[in-house]
Every structure is written in C-alpha cells, then in structure tokens.
Amino acid sequence: MSLPVLVLLVFVMRRAKGVVEMLVKAYIETRTEREQRATMVAMAQSLPNGGAAARFEEGRPAWLFRKDAADPAGHRAIATREAA
C-alpha cells in the first residue's frame, strides 16, 4: 500500500468513528427518554385515588402524567407533552 492510501484510510476511519459515536449517542438518549417516560406512567398509574405526576426538564415542567379516579383499573395513564 502506498502512503496516500494509508492517509486516506486514516481519515475514513476517523469519519466512521464519528458517525458511530453519533448513532450510539442518539440511541442512548432515545432509550433513556423511553425508560423515564415508562417510569412516570407507572408512577401515575399507581396513584390510588387519581392525581398527577410531572416531569421537569431544565427546571420547567415538560411532561404531565395524569390518572383520573374514574379511570377503570389497568387503564393507561394519560401522558401529554404540554407544560404542566
């Protein structure tokens, strides 16, 4: 192999590493968001007489999870992306 091909290979590998890191970061953020949302829904469902649970992002309410006392048992808590 000649020197220019080796230099090109180094740059290609660095670019591929950057793309893989970006994809892994996006996957981890998505997975974390999903787990946090599932935890909040489970917490709202466990409220015995209805109520609400809010999730805060950057010091401000971002998600509101509600459970009405009239909801049938096992009904999924309402999750909205509106400010609480």
DOKEDREN-926796 format. One record per residue (C-alpha): residue number from 1; residue in three letters; chain; x negated, z negated, y. Coordinates in pm, 1 decimal. Example, Ala and Ser with C-alpha at 12.3 -4.5 7.8 and 13.67 -1.06 7.14 Angstrom:
% residues 2
<1,"ala","A",<-1230.0,-780.0,-450.0>>,
<2,"ser","A",<-1367.0,-714.0,-106.0>>,
END
This chain:
% residues 84
<1,"met","A",<0.0,0.0,0.0>>,
<2,"ser","A",<-118.3,76.8,344.3>>,
<3,"leu","A",<-131.0,-166.6,631.5>>,
<4,"pro","A",<164.4,-17.9,829.9>>,
<5,"val","A",<391.1,-51.9,526.4>>,
<6,"leu","A",<292.2,-418.2,487.7>>,
<7,"val","A",<359.5,-484.8,855.9>>,
<8,"leu","A",<697.4,-314.7,826.5>>,
<9,"leu","A",<776.7,-520.4,517.7>>,
<10,"val","A",<698.6,-843.5,705.5>>,
<11,"phe","A",<938.2,-751.7,986.3>>,
<12,"val","A",<1211.1,-651.5,739.9>>,
<13,"met","A",<1176.7,-981.8,555.9>>,
<14,"arg","A",<1197.5,-1179.6,881.8>>,
<15,"arg","A",<1514.0,-992.6,980.0>>,
<16,"ala","A",<1667.9,-1050.7,636.3>>,
<17,"lys","A",<1585.7,-1420.6,660.2>>,
<18,"gly","A",<1762.9,-1441.0,997.6>>,
<19,"val","A",<2074.0,-1271.5,858.5>>,
<20,"val","A",<2083.5,-1502.8,556.3>>,
<21,"glu","A",<2045.8,-1810.2,778.8>>,
<22,"met","A",<2332.5,-1690.2,999.3>>,
<23,"leu","A",<2559.0,-1634.0,697.7>>,
<24,"val","A",<2477.2,-1973.9,546.8>>,
<25,"lys","A",<2545.5,-2146.3,880.4>>,
<26,"ala","A",<2883.7,-1972.1,914.1>>,
<27,"tyr","A",<2974.0,-2066.5,555.2>>,
<28,"ile","A",<2883.4,-2432.2,609.4>>,
<29,"glu","A",<3082.8,-2451.3,934.9>>,
<30,"thr","A",<3387.7,-2292.5,770.8>>,
<31,"arg","A",<3367.0,-2522.1,471.2>>,
<32,"thr","A",<3328.0,-2830.8,691.7>>,
<33,"glu","A",<3628.7,-2732.4,904.9>>,
<34,"arg","A",<3839.9,-2679.6,591.8>>,
<35,"glu","A",<3741.4,-3018.9,446.2>>,
<36,"gln","A",<3807.8,-3200.3,773.6>>,
<37,"arg","A",<4149.0,-3036.3,807.7>>,
<38,"ala","A",<4239.3,-3125.7,447.5>>,
<39,"thr","A",<4138.2,-3487.2,512.5>>,
<40,"met","A",<4353.6,-3505.9,824.3>>,
<41,"val","A",<4654.6,-3351.4,645.6>>,
<42,"ala","A",<4616.3,-3602.7,360.5>>,
<43,"met","A",<4594.8,-3887.1,612.1>>,
<44,"ala","A",<4908.8,-3769.1,793.8>>,
<45,"gln","A",<5095.1,-3735.8,463.0>>,
<46,"ser","A",<5000.8,-4089.5,365.1>>,
<47,"leu","A",<5171.7,-4243.0,669.3>>,
<48,"pro","A",<5465.2,-4433.6,516.9>>,
<49,"asn","A",<5722.8,-4402.3,797.0>>,
<50,"gly","A",<5607.9,-4084.8,963.7>>,
<51,"gly","A",<5372.0,-4061.3,1253.7>>,
<52,"ala","A",<5084.1,-3852.7,1376.8>>,
<53,"ala","A",<4709.9,-3824.5,1346.6>>,
<54,"ala","A",<4494.1,-3637.8,1597.1>>,
<55,"arg","A",<4152.7,-3482.6,1558.6>>,
<56,"phe","A",<3928.3,-3473.9,1861.1>>,
<57,"glu","A",<3670.7,-3207.1,1944.1>>,
<58,"glu","A",<3430.2,-3264.5,2230.7>>,
<59,"gly","A",<3624.4,-3568.9,2343.9>>,
<60,"arg","A",<3957.8,-3387.2,2369.0>>,
<61,"pro","A",<4240.9,-3373.0,2115.4>>,
<62,"ala","A",<4234.7,-3038.8,1937.3>>,
<63,"trp","A",<4448.7,-3076.6,1625.2>>,
<64,"leu","A",<4770.1,-3272.1,1582.3>>,
<65,"phe","A",<4888.8,-3358.9,1232.5>>,
<66,"arg","A",<5245.5,-3493.4,1216.5>>,
<67,"lys","A",<5469.8,-3630.7,948.7>>,
<68,"asp","A",<5835.1,-3690.9,1021.1>>,
<69,"ala","A",<6004.1,-3981.4,848.9>>,
<70,"ala","A",<6283.9,-3742.6,743.4>>,
<71,"asp","A",<6047.0,-3510.2,553.1>>,
<72,"pro","A",<6101.5,-3507.4,177.9>>,
<73,"ala","A",<5832.4,-3663.8,-38.6>>,
<74,"gly","A",<5544.2,-3428.7,-104.1>>,
<75,"his","A",<5623.2,-3207.6,194.7>>,
<76,"arg","A",<5307.9,-3078.3,361.9>>,
<77,"ala","A",<5231.6,-3236.8,697.1>>,
<78,"ile","A",<5259.5,-3002.8,992.4>>,
<79,"ala","A",<4919.5,-2908.3,1131.4>>,
<80,"thr","A",<4902.4,-2744.5,1472.3>>,
<81,"arg","A",<4605.2,-2628.9,1675.1>>,
<82,"glu","A",<4765.9,-2740.5,2002.0>>,
<83,"ala","A",<4632.2,-3013.0,2224.3>>,
<84,"ala","A",<4773.9,-3344.1,2109.2>>,
END
